[in-house]
């Protein structure tokens, strides 16, 4: 589920553009590779792994570590929107064909490799019925239907249960670029696009409120709240809103100055809040579906904004620490591999400590092979489906 930005950070994208009826001069930032965003991604994947680490008798190591997936959603919305808006501003359009091909090259090979290994190893490690079931689950994951299968059926996908978030993001990748391109063509007033994204986020939140009120009579609705694209759209759209604002120069210098001052305190509190929630949160807490997930998304957005506007940020320096940046850089592979390794070892009868002490290094090793041996070679092919741009921008998303 990891998204990479381009390889250099540019702030020379100033241009004059019409806003309303008058001519306004805004600074549009060409977002390049920002190590701190990989660091935030690193924190997110460590949260998720902690959430799946079975070190407590009745709970995981980090009961609220699922917040890491929510951070990924906000990052995904922000980065994809930023890259698409930048492409539109450079070329006057967005090549949807090239976008979908880049997504396929970025996400497909690693997922396919995992599914092949899982299917083959299932026939070695499990009985025929379980192996066949794992292979059927692999087909569901391959076609990015995991989230809806988990919502509408009794099949919770076993070793591939975690692929629900990949399906949610892939569905977002399919829909949002079309909506964004349509809006960019219809209006030059970018704050209208922010408004549309805000309306989608509001509708998603209202859907969650409605479904949460029905939980007492229909407990299975919690699956829809947890995995449905419509239920997670508010988090994705919060990231999209930030992407449009920053890439379109909608934040004035006065607003940036105010943001920097506010984020000096707000950013560390946001990070502390996410860490605290990862330690003590509970996905079964119905209050999360009322306000909790929206607050989590806003905290993640505050961290992203701090990284972008505050060069002296203490949190930005922390997130740029190599010990966070490196796991962030391989976070897609880590996300793919850690869950089936953890759960597979657990199902084979290994103790919880053995699962974590052996499964975690095994996950890092598998993710490293995935990133350096598979993902990187395919990333080089992406430049054939990119718009004309500097070499520094060829490692996008």
Beta strands, then each sheet from edge to edge (+ up, - down):
strand 1: 14-19
strand 2: 22-27
sheet 1: 1+ 2-
end
